[in-house]
C-alpha cells in the first residue's frame, strides 16, 4: 500500500500541475455558491401594492403618480411606518369624475383585482410571476428551505457514491445534473415543478461542492489547508458573479439559465482532470496509483527514484486492527468526553450555518443597492479566505472561532437595537448596513475554519463519521435560515443571529485546542486528548512515519517511548 503524501513531498504538494487541477475544480465551486445564493435575486421580494383599476387608469386620474396612488389606496401603519400592501381601501367612486378630492375612503379590503409590481430593479422574479406575496409568501420560504433539504441529501448520498465509484465521475455527474435540472428550472411554467427541480439542483450542488473539496485536498497533500482555503475564496467569487449576472439580466428565467449553464466548460476540463490517485490507492489499485504519481512528477518537472518508492511503500499488515475495524456514527456518542465534543461541535455547526446562510440570503433587506451588497458579501468571503491562509495556523483555533462568533454576536445584537429603535432614520440605516457586514465577516471565518477544526478534533477512525454528522447539523441550520429571515419583523433575524452566536462562541471556548498538535488516530488517544493529557502513542514507529494525518518529530517519539 502506498503513502501518497510521501510521494507528494518529493514531487511537490502544490506544484504547477496541482495548481492547474485546482483551478479547474475551483470553477465548479464558483457555480455551487451561485446556485446557493441565487434566491437573493430570482426570488427578490419585489415592492408591490394592490391594483385598483379605476384609479390606475391614467385617463381617469391623469395627474396621479405612483406615490400618490400608494397613499390614496394603501393603509399605512403608523407603528411600523410601513404600508400594508396586502390590503387596500374600499372606495366609493360613484360621484367621482377625475377629481381626487371626491375619493372617499371607507373600510379596508383584500386586493380583489390583483397586484401592481415595481419593475424598476427586476423585470420579473418568481415572486412577481407566481404572486408569492401576502398569504402566499410562505411558498417562497418553503422553496428555499427545500433546496437546502436537497443539499443535505446530496452531501450524504453523493459522498457515498464518490467513495464507491471515484471522485471524477461523480463530479461530472453533479455538473451535468446542475446544468440539466437548472435549465429545466428556468423554463417550467408551474411553481410546484420549479420547487422540485430546485430541490434536485440542491442535491447536485452540495454533492459537487463536497467532492470538489475532497479532490482538492487529496491532490495537494500537506498543502491541503491552503488549497481548501483557496476553494473558499472561489466560493466568494461565485457570489460576486451572481451580482454581475443579475445586474445585466433582470428577468429571472434568463438569469437562472445563465447560472445553470455556467458549469458547461467543466465538461471540457474533465477531459484533462485525472481521477484522484488516493482513491485508486484506497481501492488497492496501487499500480494505477503509481502511474498517476509518475504523471504528477513529470508534470511538475520531477522524477520519482527507487528510494522514494521504497519510502512510500506501506505494507497493509502494518496498518493494524485499529484501522480495519468498522466504526459508525454511534461511536461518536459512546464515551463521555467524545460525546460532549460531538454535541458541542454539532450545535456550533447548526448555529454557524443558520447564521451565515441567513445573513447571506437576507442581503435583500439590507439598506443600499442589492447588487453591491451581494457583491460585497462575495468580496468579504474572498478576502477573508485569502487572509486566513497566512494566519490560520498561527492563531488558537478556539480563540479564532470563539472570537469570530462573538464578533458576529455583538454586531447582530447591535443591529437589532439599531433597527428596533432607529425607526427608519437614514443615518442609522448606514450603521445597520455596516453592522450586518461585520457580522457576516465573523460568520464566514467560522464557516471556513470549522471544517478543519472538526477534522482535527476527531480521531482518524471516526473522522469521516464526525464530519458527516456535522454536515447534517449544518444542513438543518441552512434549512431553517430562510424561515428565520422570512419574518415581517426586520429586527428579529438580527436578534436571533446575535443570541445564537453568543452560545456558539461560548461553546468553542469549552472545546480542546488543536493547533500545532498531531491528530489523534484512535478513540483511546482522543479520550486522553480531550481530558487534557498527552495522547497515547502505542502503535509501531513505522506506522507513525507513514501516517497521512500525523507527523511526529524524533524528539517527541523518543520522549513518548521513554515515558
C-alpha positions as CSV (number, residue, x, y, z in Angstrom):
1,X,0.0,0.0,0.0
2,X,1.3,3.4,-1.0
3,X,1.5,6.5,1.2
4,X,0.7,9.2,-1.4
5,X,1.8,12.0,0.9
6,X,5.4,10.7,0.9
7,X,5.3,10.9,-3.0
8,X,3.9,14.4,-3.0
9,X,6.6,15.5,-0.5
10,X,9.1,14.6,-3.2
11,X,7.3,15.8,-6.4
12,X,5.6,18.8,-4.9
13,X,2.5,19.1,-2.7
14,X,1.2,22.1,-4.6
15,X,3.2,22.1,-7.8
16,X,2.2,23.7,-11.1
17,X,0.2,20.6,-12.1
18,X,-1.8,20.6,-8.9
19,X,-2.4,24.3,-9.3
20,X,-3.9,23.8,-12.8
21,X,-6.1,20.9,-11.5
22,X,-7.3,23.0,-8.5
23,X,-8.2,26.0,-10.7
24,X,-10.4,23.8,-12.9
25,X,-12.0,22.4,-9.7
26,X,-12.4,25.8,-8.2
27,X,-14.5,26.7,-11.3
28,X,-17.1,24.2,-10.1
29,X,-17.0,25.6,-6.6
30,X,-18.0,29.0,-8.1
31,X,-21.1,27.5,-9.6
32,X,-22.0,26.0,-6.2
33,X,-22.2,29.3,-4.5
34,X,-24.0,30.9,-7.4
35,X,-26.9,28.5,-7.1
36,X,-26.9,28.5,-3.3
37,X,-27.4,32.3,-3.1
38,X,-29.4,32.8,-6.4
39,X,-32.6,33.4,-4.4
40,X,-31.2,36.8,-3.4
41,X,-32.1,37.9,-7.0
42,X,-34.6,35.5,-8.6
43,X,-36.8,35.4,-5.5
44,X,-36.3,39.1,-4.7
45,X,-39.3,40.5,-2.8
46,X,-40.4,43.0,-5.4
47,X,-42.2,46.0,-4.0
48,X,-45.9,45.9,-4.8
49,X,-49.4,47.3,-4.0
50,X,-53.0,46.4,-4.7
51,X,-54.3,47.1,-8.2
52,X,-57.2,49.5,-8.3
53,X,-58.5,49.6,-11.9
54,X,-60.4,52.9,-11.6
55,X,-57.5,54.8,-10.0
56,X,-54.8,53.1,-12.0
57,X,-56.4,54.2,-15.2
58,X,-54.4,57.2,-16.5
59,X,-57.3,58.5,-18.5
60,X,-59.4,58.9,-15.3
61,X,-56.8,60.3,-12.9
62,X,-54.0,61.5,-15.1
63,X,-52.3,63.7,-12.5
64,X,-51.5,60.9,-10.1
65,X,-48.0,59.4,-9.8
66,X,-47.1,56.2,-8.2
67,X,-46.6,57.7,-4.7
68,X,-50.0,59.4,-4.9
69,X,-51.7,56.2,-5.8
70,X,-50.0,54.4,-3.0
71,X,-51.1,57.0,-0.5
72,X,-54.7,57.0,-1.7
73,X,-55.2,53.3,-2.0
74,X,-53.0,51.6,0.7
75,X,-53.4,51.6,4.5
76,X,-50.4,53.0,6.4
77,X,-49.3,51.6,9.7
78,X,-48.1,54.4,11.9
79,X,-46.4,52.0,14.4
80,X,-44.3,50.2,11.8
81,X,-44.1,53.1,9.4
82,X,-44.9,50.8,6.6
83,X,-47.8,50.4,4.1
84,X,-50.0,47.3,4.3
85,X,-49.6,46.4,0.7
86,X,-51.7,43.2,1.0
87,X,-54.8,45.4,1.6
88,X,-56.4,48.4,0.0
89,X,-59.0,51.0,0.9
90,X,-62.6,50.3,-0.1
91,X,-63.6,53.4,-2.2
92,X,-66.9,55.0,-3.2
93,X,-66.1,56.4,-6.7
94,X,-69.7,56.7,-7.9
95,X,-69.7,60.5,-7.9
96,X,-66.0,61.0,-8.9
97,X,-65.0,62.3,-12.3
98,X,-61.3,62.8,-12.3
99,X,-61.4,64.8,-9.0
100,X,-59.1,63.4,-6.3
101,X,-60.9,65.3,-3.5
102,X,-64.1,63.3,-4.1
103,X,-62.4,60.0,-3.3
104,X,-63.9,58.6,-0.1
105,X,-62.0,56.0,1.9
106,X,-64.4,53.5,3.5
107,X,-63.1,50.3,5.0
108,X,-60.1,48.2,4.1
109,X,-60.3,45.0,1.9
110,X,-58.1,42.4,0.3
111,X,-56.6,43.0,-3.1
112,X,-59.5,42.0,-5.2
113,X,-58.1,42.9,-8.5
114,X,-54.5,41.6,-8.1
115,X,-51.3,43.5,-7.6
116,X,-49.1,46.0,-9.3
117,X,-45.3,45.2,-9.0
118,X,-42.4,47.7,-9.2
119,X,-40.4,46.7,-12.3
120,X,-37.5,49.1,-11.7
121,X,-34.9,46.6,-10.2
122,X,-36.2,43.4,-11.9
123,X,-38.5,43.0,-14.9
124,X,-39.7,39.7,-13.4
125,X,-39.0,37.4,-10.4
126,X,-40.5,34.2,-9.2
127,X,-42.3,36.4,-6.6
128,X,-44.0,38.6,-9.2
129,X,-44.7,35.9,-11.7
130,X,-46.3,33.5,-9.3
131,X,-47.6,36.1,-6.9
132,X,-45.7,34.7,-3.9
133,X,-46.8,37.5,-1.6
134,X,-49.2,38.1,1.3
135,X,-50.9,34.8,2.2
136,X,-48.6,33.0,-0.4
137,X,-45.3,34.4,0.7
138,X,-44.6,31.2,2.8
139,X,-44.2,29.3,-0.6
140,X,-41.1,31.4,-1.3
141,X,-39.7,30.4,2.1
142,X,-40.6,26.8,1.5
143,X,-38.8,26.7,-1.8
144,X,-35.6,28.0,-0.3
145,X,-35.8,25.5,2.6
146,X,-36.4,22.6,0.4
147,X,-33.4,23.5,-1.7
148,X,-31.3,23.1,1.5
149,X,-33.0,19.8,2.2
150,X,-31.8,18.7,-1.2
151,X,-28.3,19.9,-0.2
152,X,-28.4,17.8,2.9
153,X,-29.4,14.7,1.0
154,X,-26.7,15.4,-1.6
155,X,-24.0,15.6,1.0
156,X,-24.9,12.2,2.3
157,X,-25.7,10.3,-1.0
158,X,-23.1,11.8,-3.3
159,X,-20.3,11.3,-0.7
160,X,-21.1,7.6,-0.7
161,X,-21.1,7.5,-4.5
162,X,-17.7,9.3,-4.7
163,X,-16.2,6.7,-2.3
164,X,-17.7,3.9,-4.4
165,X,-17.2,5.0,-8.0
166,X,-14.5,7.7,-7.7
167,X,-14.3,11.5,-7.5
168,X,-14.1,12.3,-11.2
169,X,-17.3,10.6,-12.5
170,X,-19.3,11.9,-9.6
171,X,-18.1,15.5,-10.2
172,X,-19.1,15.1,-13.8
173,X,-22.5,13.6,-12.9
174,X,-23.2,16.5,-10.5
175,X,-22.1,19.1,-13.0
176,X,-24.4,17.7,-15.6
177,X,-27.2,17.4,-13.1
178,X,-26.9,21.1,-12.2
179,X,-27.0,22.0,-15.9
180,X,-30.0,19.8,-16.7
181,X,-32.2,20.5,-13.7
182,X,-31.2,24.1,-13.6
183,X,-32.1,24.6,-17.2
184,X,-35.5,22.9,-16.6
185,X,-36.0,25.2,-13.6
186,X,-35.6,28.3,-15.8
187,X,-38.4,27.2,-18.2
188,X,-41.0,25.4,-16.1
189,X,-44.4,27.2,-16.1
190,X,-45.6,25.9,-12.7
191,X,-44.2,26.8,-9.3
192,X,-44.5,23.3,-7.8
193,X,-42.4,21.9,-10.6
194,X,-39.8,24.7,-10.1
195,X,-39.6,23.7,-6.4
196,X,-38.9,20.0,-7.4
197,X,-36.2,20.9,-9.9
198,X,-34.5,23.3,-7.5
199,X,-34.5,20.5,-4.9
200,X,-32.7,18.3,-7.4
201,X,-30.3,21.2,-8.1
202,X,-29.6,21.3,-4.4
203,X,-28.7,17.6,-4.3
204,X,-26.2,18.2,-7.1
205,X,-24.7,21.4,-5.9
206,X,-23.8,20.2,-2.4
207,X,-22.5,16.9,-3.7
208,X,-20.4,18.7,-6.2
209,X,-19.0,21.1,-3.6
210,X,-18.3,18.2,-1.1
211,X,-16.5,16.1,-3.7
212,X,-14.6,19.1,-5.2
213,X,-13.2,20.0,-1.7
214,X,-12.2,16.3,-1.1
215,X,-10.5,16.1,-4.5
216,X,-8.5,19.4,-3.9
217,X,-7.3,18.2,-0.5
218,X,-6.3,14.7,-1.9
219,X,-4.1,16.0,-4.7
220,X,-2.3,18.7,-2.6
221,X,-1.2,16.6,0.3
222,X,0.2,18.5,3.2
223,X,-0.7,21.8,1.5
224,X,-4.4,20.9,1.7
225,X,-5.1,23.7,4.1
226,X,-4.0,26.3,1.6
227,X,-5.8,24.5,-1.2
228,X,-9.0,24.3,0.8
229,X,-9.0,28.0,1.8
230,X,-8.5,29.0,-1.9
231,X,-11.5,26.9,-2.6
232,X,-13.5,29.0,-0.2
233,X,-12.1,32.1,-2.0
234,X,-13.6,30.7,-5.2
235,X,-16.9,30.4,-3.3
236,X,-16.8,34.1,-2.7
237,X,-16.0,34.8,-6.4
238,X,-19.2,32.9,-7.3
239,X,-21.2,35.2,-5.1
240,X,-19.8,38.2,-6.9
241,X,-20.5,36.6,-10.3
242,X,-24.2,36.4,-9.2
243,X,-24.3,40.2,-8.8
244,X,-22.7,40.7,-12.2
245,X,-25.3,38.4,-14.0
246,X,-28.3,39.8,-12.1
247,X,-27.3,43.4,-12.9
248,X,-27.3,42.8,-16.6
249,X,-30.0,40.1,-16.7
250,X,-33.1,41.5,-14.9
251,X,-35.5,38.7,-16.0
252,X,-35.3,35.8,-13.6
253,X,-35.6,33.0,-16.1
254,X,-32.7,34.2,-18.2
255,X,-30.7,34.9,-15.1
256,X,-31.2,31.4,-13.8
257,X,-30.5,29.9,-17.2
258,X,-27.1,31.7,-17.2
259,X,-26.3,30.3,-13.8
260,X,-27.2,26.8,-14.9
261,X,-25.1,26.8,-18.0
262,X,-22.1,28.4,-16.2
263,X,-20.5,25.0,-15.4
264,X,-20.5,23.9,-19.1
265,X,-16.7,24.5,-19.6
266,X,-16.1,21.8,-16.9
267,X,-17.3,19.2,-19.5
268,X,-14.0,20.1,-21.4
269,X,-11.9,20.4,-18.2
270,X,-13.0,16.9,-17.2
271,X,-11.0,15.5,-20.2
272,X,-7.8,16.8,-18.6
273,X,-8.5,16.1,-14.9
274,X,-7.4,12.6,-13.7
275,X,-9.1,10.6,-11.1
276,X,-7.8,11.1,-7.5
277,X,-4.7,8.9,-7.0
278,X,-5.6,8.5,-3.4
279,X,-8.9,7.0,-4.4
280,X,-7.2,4.3,-6.5
281,X,-4.8,3.6,-3.7
282,X,-7.7,3.3,-1.2
283,X,-9.2,0.7,-3.6
284,X,-5.9,-1.3,-3.5
285,X,-5.2,-0.2,-7.1
286,X,-1.5,0.6,-6.4
287,X,-0.3,0.1,-9.9
288,X,-2.7,2.7,-11.2
289,X,-1.7,5.0,-8.3
290,X,1.9,4.6,-9.3
291,X,1.3,5.5,-12.9
292,X,-0.6,8.6,-11.8
293,X,2.2,9.5,-9.3
294,X,4.7,9.3,-12.2
295,X,2.5,11.6,-14.2
296,X,2.3,14.1,-11.3
297,X,6.1,14.1,-11.1
298,X,6.5,14.5,-14.9
299,X,4.1,17.5,-14.9
300,X,6.0,19.1,-12.0
301,X,9.4,18.5,-13.6
302,X,10.4,15.9,-11.0
303,X,11.4,12.2,-11.1
304,X,10.5,9.5,-8.6
305,X,13.5,7.5,-7.6
306,X,13.5,3.9,-6.2
307,X,14.3,5.3,-2.8
308,X,11.1,7.4,-2.8
309,X,9.1,4.3,-3.9
310,X,10.6,2.3,-1.0
311,X,9.8,5.0,1.5
312,X,6.3,5.4,0.3
313,X,5.6,1.6,0.4
314,X,3.4,0.8,3.5
315,X,2.6,-2.9,3.9
316,X,-1.0,-3.4,4.6
317,X,-0.3,-5.6,7.6
318,X,1.3,-2.7,9.4
319,X,-1.9,-0.8,9.5
320,X,-3.2,-2.9,12.3
321,X,-6.6,-3.9,13.5
322,X,-7.4,-0.4,14.6
323,X,-7.7,0.8,11.0
324,X,-9.5,-2.3,9.7
325,X,-12.2,-2.3,12.4
326,X,-15.5,-0.8,11.3
327,X,-16.8,2.3,13.1
328,X,-20.1,4.1,12.8
329,X,-21.6,7.4,13.9
330,X,-22.8,5.8,17.1
331,X,-19.1,5.7,18.3
332,X,-19.2,9.5,18.4
333,X,-21.5,9.2,21.4
334,X,-20.2,6.2,23.3
335,X,-17.6,7.8,25.5
336,X,-18.4,10.7,27.9
337,X,-15.7,13.0,26.6
338,X,-16.2,12.3,22.9
339,X,-20.0,12.6,23.4
340,X,-19.5,16.1,24.9
341,X,-17.3,17.1,22.0
342,X,-19.7,15.8,19.4
343,X,-22.7,17.6,20.9
344,X,-20.9,20.9,21.2
345,X,-19.4,20.7,17.7
346,X,-22.8,19.9,16.1
347,X,-24.5,22.7,18.0
348,X,-21.8,25.0,16.7
349,X,-22.2,23.7,13.1
350,X,-26.0,24.2,13.3
351,X,-25.8,27.8,14.7
352,X,-23.0,28.8,12.4
353,X,-24.6,27.8,9.2
354,X,-28.0,29.1,10.2
355,X,-26.4,32.5,10.9
356,X,-24.1,32.6,7.8
357,X,-26.8,31.4,5.3
358,X,-29.3,33.7,6.9
359,X,-27.1,36.7,6.6
360,X,-26.3,35.9,3.0
361,X,-29.9,35.4,1.9
362,X,-31.1,38.4,3.9
363,X,-28.9,40.8,1.9
364,X,-32.1,42.0,0.0
365,X,-33.4,43.5,3.3
366,X,-30.2,45.5,3.9
367,X,-30.2,49.2,3.1
368,X,-28.5,50.1,-0.1
369,X,-28.1,48.6,-3.6
370,X,-28.8,44.9,-3.6
371,X,-26.2,44.2,-6.4
372,X,-23.5,46.0,-4.5
373,X,-24.5,44.4,-1.1
374,X,-24.4,40.9,-2.5
375,X,-21.1,41.6,-4.3
376,X,-19.7,42.9,-1.0
377,X,-20.5,39.6,0.6
378,X,-18.5,37.9,-2.1
379,X,-15.6,40.3,-1.6
380,X,-15.6,39.6,2.1
381,X,-15.6,35.9,1.5
382,X,-12.7,36.2,-0.9
383,X,-10.6,38.4,1.2
384,X,-11.2,36.6,4.5
385,X,-10.3,33.2,2.9
386,X,-7.1,34.5,1.4
387,X,-6.0,36.2,4.7
388,X,-6.8,33.0,6.6
389,X,-4.1,31.2,4.6
390,X,-1.5,33.3,6.4
391,X,-3.0,33.3,9.9
392,X,-5.0,30.1,10.4
393,X,-2.0,28.1,11.7
394,X,-0.8,31.0,13.9
395,X,-3.9,31.7,16.0
396,X,-5.5,29.5,18.5
397,X,-8.4,27.6,16.9
398,X,-10.6,28.2,19.9
399,X,-9.8,31.9,20.1
400,X,-10.2,32.4,16.3
401,X,-13.6,30.6,16.2
402,X,-14.9,31.8,19.5
403,X,-13.8,35.4,18.9
404,X,-15.3,35.4,15.4
405,X,-18.7,34.2,16.7
406,X,-18.6,36.8,19.4
407,X,-17.9,39.4,16.8
408,X,-21.0,38.2,14.9
409,X,-23.0,38.2,18.2
410,X,-22.1,41.8,19.1
411,X,-22.7,43.0,15.5
412,X,-26.1,41.2,15.4
413,X,-27.3,42.5,18.7
414,X,-26.1,46.0,17.8
415,X,-28.0,45.8,14.6
416,X,-31.1,44.6,16.5
417,X,-31.1,47.8,18.6
418,X,-30.4,50.0,15.6
419,X,-33.4,48.5,13.6
420,X,-35.8,48.3,16.5
421,X,-35.2,51.8,17.9
422,X,-33.9,53.5,14.7
423,X,-37.4,54.0,13.2
424,X,-36.0,54.3,9.6
425,X,-33.6,57.1,10.4
426,X,-31.3,57.3,7.3
427,X,-28.1,57.7,9.3
428,X,-28.8,54.7,11.3
429,X,-29.6,52.7,8.2
430,X,-25.9,53.1,7.3
431,X,-24.9,51.9,10.7
432,X,-27.2,48.9,10.3
433,X,-25.6,48.1,7.0
434,X,-22.1,48.2,8.4
435,X,-23.0,46.0,11.4
436,X,-24.6,43.4,9.0
437,X,-21.4,43.1,7.0
438,X,-19.3,42.9,10.2
439,X,-21.5,40.1,11.4
440,X,-21.0,38.3,8.0
441,X,-17.2,38.6,8.4
442,X,-17.3,36.8,11.7
443,X,-19.7,34.0,10.5
444,X,-17.7,33.4,7.3
445,X,-14.4,32.9,9.2
446,X,-16.1,30.3,11.4
447,X,-17.7,28.5,8.3
448,X,-14.2,28.3,6.7
449,X,-12.2,27.2,9.7
450,X,-14.8,25.0,11.4
451,X,-14.4,22.1,8.8
452,X,-10.7,22.0,9.5
453,X,-11.2,22.2,13.3
454,X,-13.7,19.4,13.3
455,X,-11.4,17.2,11.3
456,X,-8.6,17.8,13.9
457,X,-10.9,17.1,16.9
458,X,-11.9,13.6,15.8
459,X,-9.5,10.6,15.7
460,X,-8.8,9.0,12.3
461,X,-11.1,6.0,12.9
462,X,-14.2,8.1,13.2
463,X,-13.2,11.3,11.4
464,X,-15.4,10.8,8.3
465,X,-18.4,9.9,10.5
466,X,-17.8,13.0,12.6
467,X,-17.7,15.3,9.5
468,X,-20.8,13.5,8.1
469,X,-22.9,14.1,11.2
470,X,-21.7,17.7,11.3
471,X,-22.7,18.2,7.7
472,X,-26.3,17.1,8.7
473,X,-26.3,19.6,11.5
474,X,-25.1,22.4,9.2
475,X,-27.9,21.4,6.7
476,X,-30.5,21.7,9.4
477,X,-29.3,25.2,10.1
478,X,-29.4,26.1,6.4
479,X,-33.0,24.7,6.1
480,X,-34.2,27.0,9.0
481,X,-32.3,30.1,7.7
482,X,-34.9,31.1,5.1
483,X,-37.7,30.7,7.7
484,X,-35.9,33.0,10.1
485,X,-35.4,35.8,7.6
486,X,-39.0,35.5,6.2
487,X,-40.5,37.3,9.3
488,X,-42.1,40.6,8.7
489,X,-40.1,42.0,11.8
490,X,-36.8,43.1,10.3
491,X,-35.2,43.2,13.7
492,X,-35.9,39.5,14.6
493,X,-33.2,37.9,12.4
494,X,-30.5,40.1,13.9
495,X,-31.7,39.3,17.4
496,X,-31.7,35.6,16.7
497,X,-28.3,35.6,14.9
498,X,-26.8,37.5,17.8
499,X,-28.1,35.2,20.5
500,X,-27.2,32.0,18.7
501,X,-23.7,33.4,18.0
502,X,-23.2,34.0,21.7
503,X,-24.0,30.4,22.5
504,X,-21.8,29.1,19.7
505,X,-18.9,31.3,20.8
506,X,-19.1,30.2,24.4
507,X,-19.1,26.5,23.3
508,X,-15.9,27.0,21.2
509,X,-14.0,28.1,24.3
510,X,-15.1,24.8,26.0
511,X,-13.6,22.6,23.3
512,X,-10.0,21.4,23.2
513,X,-7.2,23.3,21.4
514,X,-5.9,21.5,18.3
515,X,-3.4,23.9,16.6
516,X,0.1,22.5,16.1
517,X,-0.9,19.2,17.7
518,X,-0.7,15.8,16.0
519,X,-4.1,14.4,15.0
520,X,-5.2,11.5,17.1
521,X,-5.6,8.1,15.5
522,X,-7.7,6.0,17.9
523,X,-10.6,6.6,20.3
524,X,-8.3,5.9,23.2
525,X,-5.9,8.6,22.1
526,X,-8.7,11.0,21.6
527,X,-10.1,10.4,25.0
528,X,-6.7,11.3,26.6
529,X,-6.5,14.3,24.4
530,X,-10.0,15.5,25.4
531,X,-9.0,15.0,29.1
532,X,-6.0,17.3,28.6
533,X,-3.4,14.6,28.9
534,X,-0.8,13.6,26.4
535,X,-2.1,11.3,23.7
536,X,-1.1,7.7,23.9
537,X,1.4,6.5,21.2
538,X,1.3,2.7,21.3
539,X,1.5,2.0,17.6
540,X,4.7,0.9,15.9
541,X,7.1,3.7,14.9
542,X,6.8,2.5,11.3
543,X,3.1,3.4,11.3
544,X,3.9,6.9,12.6
545,X,6.3,7.7,9.8
546,X,3.8,6.7,7.2
547,X,0.6,8.1,8.7
548,X,-1.2,10.6,6.4
549,X,-2.7,12.7,9.2
550,X,0.1,12.6,12.0
551,X,3.6,13.9,11.9
552,X,5.7,13.2,15.0
553,X,9.3,14.5,15.4
554,X,12.1,12.3,16.5
555,X,12.4,14.1,19.8
556,X,8.6,13.7,20.6
557,X,8.8,10.0,19.7
558,X,11.8,9.5,22.0
559,X,10.1,11.2,24.9
560,X,6.9,9.1,24.4
561,X,8.9,5.9,24.3
562,X,10.9,6.7,27.4
563,X,7.8,7.6,29.4
